[in-house]
Amino acid sequence: MPGRVRQELEGRFPGGFDRQALVTPAETRGKRGAFVAAVERDEPVGCGVVRTMASAGVAEIRHLWVAPAARRLGLARRLLAELERQAVARGLTTVRLSTHEVLPEAVRTYQNSGYREVAPYDDNPYAYHWFEKRLPGPGPRGQTG
């Protein structure tokens, strides 16, 4: 599935997309992060990655993607919510993410999901907008709330 994400980014981003900018599998394992996928009829229709950052308590969401045929069904928000749950399960309290200016649908999704625009937190050449959201802490018996 990352190949499908990369292919779409190469087509939409001016100047293409360097596959070296993709999150590595090692960054999505165990306490370091998670890869989440949505599958319909054995076909991948969406994905995203959450990984821990160097700053204490901070996660970053990357590569949130939904296949064109599955868009406008709320799948991006559901994937985003699951990535946030994965961050909370790892004890993280803040999530950051960025997106390119040619992806206005991503900007709307993040804004409608409680993210606020912040100053750039990295030098990602594919980012034009940077966002952040505080996550709820763990509730009773590890439940989020």
DSSP file (Angstrom, degrees, kcal/mol; ACC not computed):
  #  RESIDUE AA STRUCTURE BP1 BP2  ACC     N-H-->O    O-->H-N    N-H-->O    O-->H-N    TCO  KAPPA ALPHA  PHI   PSI    X-CA   Y-CA   Z-CA
    1    1 A M    >>        0   0    0      0, 0.0     4,-1.9     0, 0.0     3,-1.1   0.000 360.0 360.0 360.0 -37.7    0.0    0.0    0.0
    2    2 A P  H 3>  +     0   0    0      0, 0.0     4,-2.9     0, 0.0     5,-0.2   0.838 360.0  60.8 -54.3 -28.4    2.8    2.5    0.6
    3    3 A G  H 3> S+     0   0    0      2,-0.2     4,-2.3     1,-0.2     5,-0.1   0.883 103.4  48.6 -63.2 -37.8    3.4    2.2   -3.1
    4    4 A R  H <> S+     0   0    0     -3,-1.1     4,-2.0     2,-0.2    -1,-0.2   0.879 112.2  48.9 -69.4 -37.3   -0.1    3.5   -3.9
    5    5 A V  H  X S+     0   0    0     -4,-1.9     4,-2.6     2,-0.2     5,-0.2   0.959 113.1  46.8 -63.7 -51.0    0.4    6.4   -1.5
    6    6 A R  H  X S+     0   0    0     -4,-2.9     4,-2.7     1,-0.2    -2,-0.2   0.896 110.2  53.8 -58.8 -42.1    3.7    7.3   -3.0
    7    7 A Q  H  X S+     0   0    0     -4,-2.3     4,-1.5     1,-0.2    -1,-0.2   0.909 110.5  45.8 -61.6 -42.9    2.3    7.0   -6.5
    8    8 A E  H  X S+     0   0    0     -4,-2.0     4,-1.9     2,-0.2     5,-0.2   0.921 113.0  49.9 -67.1 -42.1   -0.5    9.4   -5.7
    9    9 A L  H  X S+     0   0    0     -4,-2.6     4,-2.9     1,-0.2    -2,-0.2   0.903 107.4  54.4 -63.4 -40.0    1.8   11.9   -4.0
   10   10 A E  H  < S+     0   0    0     -4,-2.7     6,-0.3     1,-0.2    -1,-0.2   0.879 112.0  45.4 -59.8 -36.7    4.2   11.8   -7.0
   11   11 A G  H  < S+     0   0    0     -4,-1.5    -1,-0.2    -5,-0.2    -2,-0.2   0.798 119.9  38.0 -77.4 -29.3    1.2   12.7   -9.2
   12   12 A R  H  < S+     0   0    0     -4,-1.9    -2,-0.2    -5,-0.1    -3,-0.2   0.787  99.0  80.1 -94.5 -30.2   -0.2   15.5   -7.0
   13   13 A F  S >< S-     0   0    0     -4,-2.9     3,-2.3    -5,-0.2     2,-0.2  -0.627  85.6-116.4 -83.0 132.2    3.0   17.2   -5.7
   14   14 A P  T 3  S+     0   0    0      0, 0.0    -2,-0.1     0, 0.0    -1,-0.1  -0.490 106.2  18.4 -60.6 128.8    4.7   19.6   -7.9
   15   15 A G  T 3  S-     0   0    0     -2,-0.2    -4,-0.1    -5,-0.1    -5,-0.1   0.493 117.9-103.9  86.2   2.3    8.1   18.1   -8.5
   16   16 A G    <   -     0   0    0     -3,-2.3     2,-0.4    -6,-0.3    -6,-0.1  -0.321  42.3 -73.8  80.5-162.9    7.0   14.6   -7.5
   17   17 A F        -     0   0    0    -11,-0.1     2,-0.6    -2,-0.1    -7,-0.1  -0.994  29.2-133.2-144.5 130.5    7.8   12.8   -4.2
   18   18 A D    >   -     0   0    0     -2,-0.4     3,-2.6     1,-0.1     4,-0.2  -0.753  11.7-146.2 -87.0 118.8   11.0   11.2   -3.0
   19   19 A R  G >  S+     0   0    0     -2,-0.6     3,-1.7     1,-0.3    -1,-0.1   0.702  94.3  74.9 -59.8 -18.8   10.3    7.8   -1.6
   20   20 A Q  G 3  S+     0   0    0      1,-0.3    -1,-0.3     4,-0.0     4,-0.1   0.702  85.3  66.1 -64.6 -18.1   13.1    8.4    1.0
   21   21 A A  G <  S+     0   0    0     -3,-2.6    -1,-0.3     2,-0.1    -2,-0.2   0.547  79.1 105.8 -81.3  -7.1   10.6   10.7    2.8
   22   22 A L  S <  S-     0   0    0     -3,-1.7     2,-0.1    -4,-0.2    -3,-0.0  -0.443  83.2-103.4 -72.2 146.6    8.4    7.7    3.6
   23   23 A V        -     0   0    0     -2,-0.1    -1,-0.1     1,-0.1    -2,-0.1  -0.457  39.7-120.5 -65.8 139.4    8.3    6.5    7.2
   24   24 A T    >   -     0   0    0     -2,-0.1     3,-1.3     1,-0.1     4,-0.3  -0.495  16.7-115.8 -82.4 153.9   10.3    3.3    7.6
   25   25 A P  G >  S+     0   0    0      0, 0.0     3,-1.8     0, 0.0    -1,-0.1   0.854 114.4  62.8 -56.0 -35.1    8.7    0.1    8.9
   26   26 A A  G >  S+     0   0    0      1,-0.3     3,-0.9     2,-0.2     6,-0.1   0.799  96.4  59.0 -61.5 -27.5   11.0    0.2   11.9
   27   27 A E  G <  S+     0   0    0     -3,-1.3    25,-0.3     1,-0.2    -1,-0.3   0.534 103.7  52.7 -78.0  -5.5    9.4    3.5   13.0
   28   28 A T  G <  S+     0   0    0     -3,-1.8     7,-0.4    -4,-0.3     2,-0.4   0.163  88.2 100.7-116.3  17.2    5.9    1.8   13.1
   29   29 A R  S X  S-     0   0    0     -3,-0.9     3,-1.7     5,-0.2     4,-0.4  -0.822  84.4 -34.7-109.8 144.2    6.7   -1.2   15.4
   30   30 A G  G >  S-     0   0    0     -2,-0.4     3,-0.8     1,-0.3    60,-0.0  -0.172 124.4  -9.5  57.4-134.5    6.0   -1.6   19.1
   31   31 A K  G 3  S+     0   0    0      1,-0.2    -1,-0.3    20,-0.0     3,-0.1   0.672 128.4  69.7 -72.3 -16.3    6.2    1.4   21.3
   32   32 A R  G <  S-     0   0    0     -3,-1.7    20,-2.9     1,-0.2     2,-0.3   0.804 114.1 -63.8 -73.9 -28.4    7.8    3.4   18.5
   33   33 A G  E <   -A   51   0A   0     -3,-0.8     2,-0.3    -4,-0.4    18,-0.2  -0.993  44.5-105.8 170.6-168.5    4.6    3.6   16.4
   34   34 A A  E     -A   50   0A   0     16,-2.5    16,-2.4    -2,-0.3     2,-0.5  -0.995   8.6-143.3-153.0 148.0    1.9    1.8   14.5
   35   35 A F  E     -A   49   0A   0     -7,-0.4     2,-0.4    -2,-0.3    14,-0.2  -0.970  22.5-165.8-110.5 128.5    0.8    1.3   10.9
   36   36 A V  E     -A   48   0A   0     12,-2.8    12,-1.7    -2,-0.5     2,-0.4  -0.952   5.7-174.1-119.0 134.8   -3.0    1.2   10.4
   37   37 A A  E     -A   47   0A   0     -2,-0.4     2,-0.5    10,-0.2    10,-0.3  -0.960  16.9-149.4-129.5 147.3   -4.7   -0.1    7.3
   38   38 A A  E     -A   46   0A   0      8,-2.8     7,-3.1    -2,-0.4     8,-1.2  -0.964  21.0-172.8-112.1 130.8   -8.3   -0.2    6.1
   39   39 A V  E     -A   44   0A   0     -2,-0.5     2,-0.4     5,-0.3     3,-0.1  -0.978  11.4-173.0-129.1 136.6   -9.2   -3.1    3.8
   40   40 A E  E >  S-A   43   0A   0      3,-2.8     3,-1.5    -2,-0.4    -2,-0.0  -0.989  77.9 -13.6-130.2 123.9  -12.4   -3.8    1.8
   41   41 A R  T 3  S-     0   0    0     -2,-0.4    -1,-0.1     1,-0.3     0, 0.0   0.918 128.3 -54.7  51.7  48.5  -12.8   -7.1    0.0
   42   42 A D  T 3  S+     0   0    0      1,-0.2    -1,-0.3    -3,-0.1    -3,-0.0   0.631 117.3 114.4  62.9  16.0   -9.2   -7.9    0.4
   43   43 A E  E <  S-A   40   0A   0     -3,-1.5    -3,-2.8     2,-0.0     2,-0.2  -0.968  70.8-120.4-118.5 128.2   -8.2   -4.6   -1.3
   44   44 A P  E     +A   39   0A   0      0, 0.0    -5,-0.3     0, 0.0     3,-0.1  -0.476  35.7 167.8 -67.5 131.8   -6.4   -1.8    0.7
   45   45 A V  E     +     0   0A   0     -7,-3.1    22,-2.5     1,-0.4     2,-0.3   0.391  60.7   3.5-124.2  -1.7   -8.5    1.4    0.7
   46   46 A G  E     +AB  38  66A   0     -8,-1.2    -8,-2.8    20,-0.3    -1,-0.4  -0.954  56.1 171.4-175.6 158.7   -6.7    3.5    3.3
   47   47 A C  E     +AB  37  65A   0     18,-2.5    18,-2.8    -2,-0.3     2,-0.3  -0.979   2.9 178.8-163.5 171.1   -3.7    3.7    5.7
   48   48 A G  E     -A   36   0A   0    -12,-1.7   -12,-2.8    -2,-0.3     2,-0.4  -0.948  16.7-136.1-173.0 163.4   -1.8    5.9    8.0
   49   49 A V  E     -AB  35  62A   0     13,-2.5    13,-2.6    -2,-0.3     2,-0.4  -0.974   7.4-167.1-130.2 140.6    1.2    5.8   10.4
   50   50 A V  E     +AB  34  61A   0    -16,-2.4   -16,-2.5    -2,-0.4     2,-0.3  -0.997  16.9 173.4-123.0 136.6    1.8    7.2   13.8
   51   51 A R  E     -AB  33  60A   0      9,-2.3     9,-2.8    -2,-0.4   -18,-0.3  -0.980  32.9-108.0-139.7 152.4    5.3    7.3   15.2
   52   52 A T  E     - B   0  59A   0    -20,-2.9     7,-0.2    -2,-0.3     2,-0.2  -0.504  32.6-145.8 -77.7 149.4    6.9    8.8   18.3
   53   53 A M        -     0   0    0      5,-2.7     5,-0.3     2,-0.4     4,-0.2  -0.620  27.6-103.8-108.5 171.1    9.0   11.9   18.0
   54   54 A A  S    S+     0   0    0     -2,-0.2     2,-0.2     2,-0.1     3,-0.1   0.829  98.0  88.6 -65.3 -32.6   12.1   13.0   19.9
   55   55 A S  S >  S-     0   0    0      1,-0.1     3,-1.8     2,-0.1    -2,-0.4  -0.495  95.9-100.6 -68.9 133.5   10.0   15.5   22.0
   56   56 A A  T 3  S+     0   0    0      1,-0.3    -1,-0.1    -2,-0.2     3,-0.1  -0.291 102.1   5.9 -57.9 130.5    8.6   13.8   25.1
   57   57 A G  T 3  S+     0   0    0      1,-0.2    36,-2.3    -4,-0.2    37,-2.0   0.537 101.1 123.6  78.8   7.5    5.0   12.8   24.8
   58   58 A V  E <   - c   0  94A   0     -3,-1.8    -5,-2.7    -5,-0.3     2,-0.3  -0.867  35.7-176.4-112.4 134.8    4.7   13.8   21.1
   59   59 A A  E     -Bc  52  95A   0     35,-2.9    37,-2.4    -2,-0.4     2,-0.4  -0.807  13.4-145.4-116.3 161.8    3.6   11.6   18.2
   60   60 A E  E     -Bc  51  96A   0     -9,-2.8    -9,-2.3    -2,-0.3     2,-0.5  -0.998   5.2-147.9-129.1 134.8    3.5   12.4   14.5
   61   61 A I  E     +B   50   0A   0     35,-2.6    37,-0.5    -2,-0.4     2,-0.3  -0.869  26.1 175.8 -98.8 132.4    0.9   11.1   12.1
   62   62 A R  E     +B   49   0A   0    -13,-2.6   -13,-2.5    -2,-0.5    37,-0.1  -0.924  49.0  16.1-133.8 157.4    2.2   10.5    8.6
   63   63 A H  E     +     0   0A   0     -2,-0.3     2,-0.5     1,-0.2    -1,-0.1   0.765  62.5 176.9  55.5  36.6    0.9    9.2    5.3
   64   64 A L  E     +     0   0A   0    -16,-0.1     2,-0.3   -15,-0.1   -16,-0.2  -0.613  17.3 167.1 -68.8 122.3   -2.8    9.3    6.0
   65   65 A W  E     -B   47   0A   0    -18,-2.8   -18,-2.5    -2,-0.5     2,-0.4  -0.998  27.6-169.2-145.5 141.6   -4.3    8.1    2.7
   66   66 A V  E     -B   46   0A   0     -2,-0.3   -20,-0.3   -20,-0.2     5,-0.1  -1.000  34.5-110.8-130.6 133.7   -7.6    7.0    1.4
   67   67 A A    >   -     0   0    0    -22,-2.5     3,-2.0    -2,-0.4     4,-0.4  -0.298  31.5-114.7 -59.7 143.4   -8.1    5.4   -2.0
   68   68 A P  G >  S+     0   0    0      0, 0.0     3,-1.2     0, 0.0    -1,-0.1   0.848 115.4  54.8 -50.1 -40.2  -10.0    7.6   -4.4
   69   69 A A  G 3  S+     0   0    0      1,-0.2    -2,-0.1     3,-0.0   -24,-0.0   0.695 109.8  47.8 -69.4 -17.8  -13.0    5.2   -4.6
   70   70 A A  G X  S+     0   0    0     -3,-2.0     3,-0.6   -25,-0.2     5,-0.4   0.301  87.1 117.4-105.5   7.8  -13.3    5.2   -0.8
   71   71 A R  T <   +     0   0    0     -3,-1.2    -4,-0.0    -4,-0.4     0, 0.0  -0.364  64.5  30.9 -78.2 157.7  -13.2    9.0   -0.3
   72   72 A R  T 3  S+     0   0    0     -2,-0.1    -1,-0.2     1,-0.1    -3,-0.0   0.708  91.3 100.2  69.8  24.0  -16.0   11.1    1.2
   73   73 A L  S <  S-     0   0    0     -3,-0.6    -2,-0.1     0, 0.0    -1,-0.1   0.294 100.9-103.8-115.5   5.1  -17.2    8.1    3.3
   74   74 A G  S  > S+     0   0    0      3,-0.0     4,-1.8    -4,-0.0     5,-0.1   0.530  84.1 127.2  85.1   6.4  -15.6    9.3    6.6
   75   75 A L  H  >  +     0   0    0     -5,-0.4     4,-2.8     1,-0.2     5,-0.2   0.886  67.7  56.0 -65.9 -39.2  -12.8    6.8    6.4
   76   76 A A  H  > S+     0   0    0      1,-0.2     4,-2.6     2,-0.2    -1,-0.2   0.912 108.8  47.7 -60.4 -41.9  -10.0    9.4    6.8
   77   77 A R  H  > S+     0   0    0      2,-0.2     4,-2.5     1,-0.2    -1,-0.2   0.880 111.9  49.8 -67.4 -36.9  -11.5   10.5   10.1
   78   78 A R  H  X S+     0   0    0     -4,-1.8     4,-2.1     2,-0.2    -2,-0.2   0.913 112.6  46.7 -68.3 -41.4  -11.9    6.9   11.3
   79   79 A L  H  X S+     0   0    0     -4,-2.8     4,-2.5     2,-0.2    -2,-0.2   0.923 112.4  50.9 -62.9 -43.5   -8.2    6.2   10.4
   80   80 A L  H  X S+     0   0    0     -4,-2.6     4,-2.2    -5,-0.2    -2,-0.2   0.915 109.5  50.4 -60.0 -44.2   -7.2    9.4   12.1
   81   81 A A  H  X S+     0   0    0     -4,-2.5     4,-2.2     1,-0.2    -1,-0.2   0.893 110.7  49.3 -62.6 -40.0   -9.1    8.5   15.2
   82   82 A E  H  X S+     0   0    0     -4,-2.1     4,-2.4     2,-0.2    -2,-0.2   0.902 109.5  51.3 -67.2 -39.8   -7.5    5.1   15.3
   83   83 A L  H  X S+     0   0    0     -4,-2.5     4,-1.9     2,-0.2    -2,-0.2   0.894 109.8  50.5 -62.8 -38.8   -4.0    6.6   14.9
   84   84 A E  H  X S+     0   0    0     -4,-2.2     4,-2.4     2,-0.2    -2,-0.2   0.909 109.1  51.2 -63.9 -41.9   -4.8    9.0   17.8
   85   85 A R  H  X S+     0   0    0     -4,-2.2     4,-2.5     1,-0.2    -2,-0.2   0.897 108.0  52.6 -61.6 -39.6   -5.9    6.0   19.9
   86   86 A Q  H  X S+     0   0    0     -4,-2.4     4,-0.8     2,-0.2    -1,-0.2   0.890 109.0  49.9 -62.9 -38.8   -2.6    4.2   19.1
   87   87 A A  H ><>S+     0   0    0     -4,-1.9     5,-2.3     2,-0.2     3,-0.8   0.932 110.7  48.7 -65.0 -45.9   -0.7    7.3   20.2
   88   88 A V  H ><5S+     0   0    0     -4,-2.4     3,-2.2     1,-0.3    -2,-0.2   0.899 106.0  57.7 -60.5 -41.2   -2.6    7.4   23.5
   89   89 A A  H 3<5S+     0   0    0     -4,-2.5    -1,-0.3     1,-0.3    -2,-0.2   0.745 104.9  52.5 -62.0 -22.5   -2.0    3.7   24.1
   90   90 A R  T <<5S-     0   0    0     -3,-0.8    -1,-0.3    -4,-0.8    -2,-0.2   0.272 123.8-105.3 -96.0   9.7    1.7    4.6   23.8
   91   91 A G  T < 5S+     0   0    0     -3,-2.2     2,-0.3     1,-0.3    -3,-0.2   0.661  71.1 147.0  80.0  15.8    1.4    7.3   26.5
   92   92 A L      < -     0   0    0     -5,-2.3    -1,-0.3    -6,-0.1   -34,-0.2  -0.635  29.8-172.2 -90.0 145.8    1.7   10.2   24.1
   93   93 A T        +     0   0    0    -36,-2.3    42,-3.4    -2,-0.3     2,-0.4   0.560  65.3  45.4-114.7 -13.4   -0.2   13.3   24.8
   94   94 A T  E     -cD  58 134A   0    -37,-2.0   -35,-2.9    40,-0.3     2,-0.4  -0.993  60.5-159.3-135.9 139.5    0.2   15.4   21.6
   95   95 A V  E     -cD  59 133A   0     38,-2.9    38,-2.3    -2,-0.4     2,-0.3  -0.971   9.5-172.4-119.7 135.8   -0.1   14.6   18.0
   96   96 A R  E     +cD  60 132A   0    -37,-2.4   -35,-2.6    -2,-0.4     2,-0.3  -0.870   9.4 164.2-119.0 156.3    1.5   16.6   15.2
   97   97 A L  E     - D   0 131A   0     34,-1.8    34,-3.4    -2,-0.3     2,-0.3  -0.973  16.3-154.0-161.5 163.5    1.1   16.3   11.5
   98   98 A S  E     - D   0 130A   0    -37,-0.5     2,-0.3    -2,-0.3    32,-0.2  -0.942   8.0-171.2-139.8 162.0    1.7   18.2    8.3
   99   99 A T  E     - D   0 129A   0     30,-2.3    29,-3.1    -2,-0.3    30,-2.5  -0.973  26.1-103.0-151.3 163.7    0.3   18.3    4.8
  100  100 A H    >   -     0   0    0     -2,-0.3     3,-1.6    27,-0.3     7,-0.2  -0.516  29.2-118.5 -88.7 154.3    1.0   19.9    1.5
  101  101 A E  T 3  S+     0   0    0      1,-0.3    -1,-0.1    -2,-0.2    26,-0.1   0.715 111.1  65.3 -66.1 -20.4   -0.9   22.9    0.1
  102  102 A V  T 3  S+     0   0    0      1,-0.2    -1,-0.3     2,-0.1     3,-0.2   0.376  90.8  70.3 -83.8   7.2   -2.1   20.8   -2.9
  103  103 A L    X>  +     0   0    0     -3,-1.6     4,-1.6     1,-0.1     3,-1.0  -0.519  52.0 156.1-119.3  63.1   -4.2   18.6   -0.5
  104  104 A P  H 3> S+     0   0    0      0, 0.0     4,-2.3     0, 0.0     5,-0.2   0.797  73.0  61.8 -61.8 -27.3   -7.0   20.9    0.7
  105  105 A E  H 3> S+     0   0    0      2,-0.2     4,-2.0     1,-0.2     5,-0.1   0.855 103.3  50.3 -66.2 -32.9   -9.1   18.0    1.6
  106  106 A A  H <> S+     0   0    0     -3,-1.0     4,-2.6     2,-0.2     5,-0.2   0.921 107.9  52.5 -68.7 -43.8   -6.5   16.9    4.1
  107  107 A V  H  X S+     0   0    0     -4,-1.6     4,-2.6     1,-0.2     5,-0.2   0.933 111.0  47.7 -56.8 -46.9   -6.4   20.4    5.6
  108  108 A R  H  X S+     0   0    0     -4,-2.3     4,-2.8     1,-0.2    -1,-0.2   0.912 110.4  52.0 -61.6 -43.5  -10.2   20.3    6.0
  109  109 A T  H  X S+     0   0    0     -4,-2.0     4,-0.7     1,-0.2    -1,-0.2   0.932 112.4  45.0 -59.4 -46.5  -10.1   16.8    7.6
  110  110 A Y  H ><>S+     0   0    0     -4,-2.6     5,-2.4     2,-0.2     3,-0.7   0.924 114.3  47.8 -66.1 -44.7   -7.6   17.9   10.2
  111  111 A Q  H ><5S+     0   0    0     -4,-2.6     3,-1.3     1,-0.2    -1,-0.2   0.909 112.3  49.6 -62.0 -41.7   -9.3   21.1   11.0
  112  112 A N  H 3<5S+     0   0    0     -4,-2.8    -1,-0.2     1,-0.3    -2,-0.2   0.604 107.0  57.8 -73.1 -10.8  -12.7   19.3   11.4
  113  113 A S  T <<5S-     0   0    0     -3,-0.7    -1,-0.3    -4,-0.7    -2,-0.2   0.209 127.1 -92.7-104.2  13.4  -11.0   16.7   13.6
  114  114 A G  T < 5S+     0   0    0     -3,-1.3     2,-0.3     1,-0.3    20,-0.2   0.570  77.7 140.6  93.0   9.4   -9.8   19.3   16.2
  115  115 A Y      < -     0   0    0     -5,-2.4     2,-0.4    -6,-0.2    -1,-0.3  -0.634  36.0-153.1 -85.5 144.2   -6.3   20.0   14.9
  116  116 A R  E     -E  132   0A   0     16,-2.5    16,-1.8    -2,-0.3     2,-0.2  -0.922  23.4-107.8-116.5 144.8   -5.0   23.6   15.1
  117  117 A E  E     +E  131   0A   0     -2,-0.4    14,-0.3    14,-0.2     2,-0.3  -0.479  43.6 179.2 -71.5 137.7   -2.5   25.0   12.7
  118  118 A V  E     -E  130   0A   0     12,-2.5    12,-0.5    -2,-0.2     3,-0.1  -0.797  36.1 -77.5-130.6 170.6    0.9   25.6   14.4
  119  119 A A  S    S-     0   0    0     -2,-0.3    -1,-0.1     1,-0.2    10,-0.0  -0.328  70.1 -76.0 -64.0 153.8    4.3   27.0   13.4
  120  120 A P        -     0   0    0      0, 0.0    -1,-0.2     0, 0.0     3,-0.1  -0.272  42.3-171.0 -53.9 133.7    6.5   24.5   11.4
  121  121 A Y        +     0   0    0     -3,-0.1     2,-0.3     3,-0.0    -2,-0.1   0.430  68.8  15.3-106.5  -3.3    8.0   21.9   13.7
  122  122 A D  S    S-     0   0    0      2,-0.1     5,-0.0     5,-0.0    -1,-0.0  -0.901  78.8-105.4-153.2-177.7   10.3   20.3   11.1
  123  123 A D        +     0   0    0     -2,-0.3     4,-0.0    -3,-0.1     0, 0.0  -0.087  51.4 160.7-108.5  34.1   11.8   21.0    7.7
  124  124 A N    >   -     0   0    0      1,-0.2     3,-1.6     2,-0.1    -2,-0.1  -0.385  32.5-152.0 -57.1 116.5    9.6   18.6    5.8
  125  125 A P  T 3  S+     0   0    0      0, 0.0    -1,-0.2     0, 0.0    -2,-0.0   0.651  93.5  55.5 -69.7 -12.2    9.9   19.8    2.1
  126  126 A Y  T 3  S+     0   0    0    -26,-0.1     2,-0.4  -105,-0.0    -2,-0.1   0.341  90.8  94.9 -99.5   5.5    6.4   18.4    1.4
  127  127 A A    <   +     0   0    0     -3,-1.6   -27,-0.3     1,-0.1     3,-0.1  -0.793  28.2 155.8-103.0 140.8    4.7   20.3    4.1
  128  128 A Y  S    S+     0   0    0    -29,-3.1     2,-0.4     1,-0.4   -28,-0.2   0.493  75.6  42.4-125.3 -29.4    3.0   23.7    3.8
  129  129 A H  E     -D   99   0A   0    -30,-2.5   -30,-2.3   -10,-0.0     2,-0.4  -0.976  66.4-164.2-122.2 136.2    0.6   23.3    6.8
  130  130 A W  E     -DE  98 118A   0    -12,-0.5   -12,-2.5    -2,-0.4     2,-0.3  -0.964  12.3-173.4-119.2 138.7    1.6   22.0   10.2
  131  131 A F  E     -DE  97 117A   0    -34,-3.4   -34,-1.8    -2,-0.4     2,-0.3  -0.872   8.9-168.5-131.2 160.4   -1.0   21.0   12.8
  132  132 A E  E     -DE  96 116A   0    -16,-1.8   -16,-2.5    -2,-0.3     2,-0.3  -0.993   2.1-174.1-148.1 150.3   -1.2   19.8   16.4
  133  133 A K  E     -D   95   0A   0    -38,-2.3   -38,-2.9    -2,-0.3     2,-0.3  -0.983  22.6-132.0-146.1 133.8   -3.8   18.3   18.7
  134  134 A R  E     -D   94   0A   0     -2,-0.3   -40,-0.3   -20,-0.2   -41,-0.1  -0.682  29.1-141.1 -80.6 138.6   -3.7   17.6   22.4
  135  135 A L        -     0   0    0    -42,-3.4     2,-0.1    -2,-0.3   -50,-0.0  -0.709  18.7-102.6-101.5 152.2   -4.9   14.1   23.2
  136  136 A P        -     0   0    0      0, 0.0     3,-0.1     0, 0.0    -1,-0.1  -0.433  40.3-117.8 -68.7 147.3   -7.1   12.9   26.1
  137  137 A G        -     0   0    0      1,-0.1     8,-1.1    -2,-0.1     2,-0.1  -0.284  42.0 -76.5 -77.1 169.8   -5.2   11.2   28.9
  138  138 A P  B     -F  144   0B   0      0, 0.0     6,-0.3     0, 0.0    -1,-0.1  -0.434  49.6-155.1 -67.1 140.8   -5.9    7.6   29.9
  139  139 A G    >   -     0   0    0      4,-6.6     3,-1.5     1,-0.3     4,-0.1  -0.064  48.4 -28.5 -96.0-159.0   -9.0    7.1   31.9
  140  140 A P  G >  S+     0   0    0      0, 0.0     3,-1.8     0, 0.0    -1,-0.3  -0.292 131.6   1.7 -57.5 136.7   -9.9    4.4   34.4
  141  141 A R  G 3  S-     0   0    0      1,-0.3     3,-0.1    -3,-0.1    -2,-0.1   0.808 133.5 -58.3  54.2  35.8   -8.2    1.1   33.6
  142  142 A G  G <  S+     0   0    0     -3,-1.5    -1,-0.3     1,-0.3     2,-0.2   0.490  97.6 140.5  80.5   2.2   -6.4    2.5   30.6
  143  143 A Q    <   -     0   0    0     -3,-1.8    -4,-6.6    -5,-0.1    -1,-0.3  -0.556  50.4-125.4 -77.7 144.3   -9.5    3.6   28.7
  144  144 A T  B      F  138   0B   0     -6,-0.3    -7,-0.1    -2,-0.2    -1,-0.1  -0.586 360.0 360.0 -85.9 152.9   -9.2    6.9   26.9
  145  145 A G              0   0    0     -8,-1.1    -1,-0.1    -2,-0.2    -8,-0.1   0.381 360.0 360.0-164.8 360.0  -11.7    9.5   27.6
